[in-house]
Amino acid sequence: MVEESQQRSGLPGMRLVPVTDEIARQLTASRKQRSFAEAFGMGTAYEPMIGKGDVIEVSVWEAPPALLFGNQMMVDPRFGPANAGMVNFPEQMVNSKGTISLPFTGAVQAAGRCAADIEADIAARLQGKANQPQVLVRTIRNNTANVTVVGDVVTSTRMPLTAKGERLLDALAAGGGVKQSVDRTTVQVARGTEVRGLPLEKIIQDPQQNIFMQAGDVVTALFQPLSFTMLGAAGKSEEVNFEAQGISLAQALARVGGLNDMRADAKGLFVFRYEDPAALNWAEAPAVNAEGKVPVIYQVDLHDPAAFFIAQNFPIANSDVLYIANSPAAELQKFVNIVAGAFYPALTVVNATR
C-alpha cells in the first residue's frame, strides 16, 4: 500500500512515492505483457477464400460424348487449341461485385467462397448443357489474402497466405528476417483494431506466441522501440533507447555511465512517469490527467545499500524521465565558482593599477 504520507509531492495532482521493494514488485507485476496468444488466440490455419481482386482460372472437362465443349473453341492461347471435351477459360479478375462471368453460366459469385464451392456452382449450372461436367478453379494471383511485413526487416513484403497455415515467424522469414539482434527487436502485430507487441526473443522461446497469420495482418519489426531520458548529475544526459523486453533502473543507470561522483546526490534519484492508476495500491484514489494517468515521481535513496537490489527490480517504462539531483556540496561549489568569477577579474584590475 502506498501510504498517504508517501503520496504527496507538494505539487497539485502529483504523487511523490519513495521506492521500496514492495513498490518495485507491484510495478513489475503490473507490467506483465499481454501475449499474442491471449490477445489474438492461437487461431487456425488460413482457409483459402477467393476475394475481390483475385485472379482465377477456370477449366471445364466434359465426359464423352462431349455436347458443349466438343468442338474447337477460342480459349487462352497459352494452352493452344482446346482438346475435345475440355476447355481452359482465360484468366479473369474477380470484379468489385465479387463475381466472374463464364459462357453458358452467366455471372458466378466468387468472392467469399472457396474454390470447391465455386466449382460445384459452375458444374451445377452446366448440368443439362454439358455431359457430366467437371470443373477446376485455380487461383493465379492472390491479391487479397496477404500479410504485410514492414519495419526493421531485410525486405518489406506482402506474404500471400496459403492452406499450409503461415505463422508469425514465417512472415518475418518472408521479409528476409530482422536486421538487428533478436534480443533487442520487438515484433508488433496489428489485426483489425488490436495492436500488440512482444520481444522477438519471447516469440522464439514460446511456441504459443508464434500465432497463425490472418488476411490483412500487419507485422512490424522494431529495433529498441522504447526510450527514457536521463537528466541531471549523471555520466551523460541524453535520450536512451531500449528494447521491449524491458530494462531495470540499475541497467538504465549503467547505460548512461552511472552517477557523476563529483556532483550527484545519491539521495536525489527521481523517476518521473505518467503511471497507470492500477499499477499501485493507493491509500486513496489519485487524481488522473486527461489520458487517465497519474503523474508520479518515484524517489530512490542510493545511500541505502538495499536500494541497489531494489533498483534491479524497478522496471523502466517508455518515456520515463530520470533525474539525479546535484549534491549540496556541488551547489556550494557552483556558488564559489560564481563568486570567484566575479572576484578574480576585479583583483586582476587592482593589481594592474599598482
C-alpha angles and dihedrals in degrees: 000000000000103000121228091242088057096051101062117092098172090245121099113262095001126112126211111208122184106217116243131170089262092053091049091050092050091051093047091051092048092054097060104136119235106241127230089246090056095043100042105011122234089279125193136271113287114266107216113243127178113242139188109285096026116129114226138176126215124205124186128197124193125198116237131298085050111211103178107021101030096107129067109279137190103259139154104311092221089074096047122221116350116257117236109280095009134085136175111208118214118269113268136184120238104249130229090271090057096246141117128203127226133174114267093010106062121206113355122197108238109157114094094018133100122240093256092057092050091047091052092047094052092045091052091051091051094052110116091021101060129035109254094325120209119198133200122192117193129185110231099177124015104210100160112039100065140129117220115221117194142147128057096003128118094250128010108228148161111241115204115223121234138183088268089081109238116217134205096271089049088058092052090047090052087058091054094260129279122309098219134056117292095237093058100042126096123202117211123195121197116194117169106312094337118098121180135168134200135175110267089229090061092049090053093046096046114050091196089070091057090088128184114265122238130204111279097022116146116209117195126186113208128189114217093332096179130072145183130199122232119206138167130024098359131125087265136354113229147114110273126200121216139180128267094246083073138232134237128241089255091055091047091054091048091053092058096045097263126260121338103249094209098049113019126106105214089206092055106070110132134180116202114203143157097232132200106248090226093057093082136035102245123200087221132012108275125225114255134206127237090282092053094252131131118230102230132180112201115202124204123191107207091184085081109077090213088064090073090061090046091050089059090059099039107101121221114224131208113279094014116157114215117198129185114198122223117254119248089248090055090051090050090050090052089053092048091050091051092049092045090050090057096039103048097054089052091048090051091054092050092051091048093056095052 
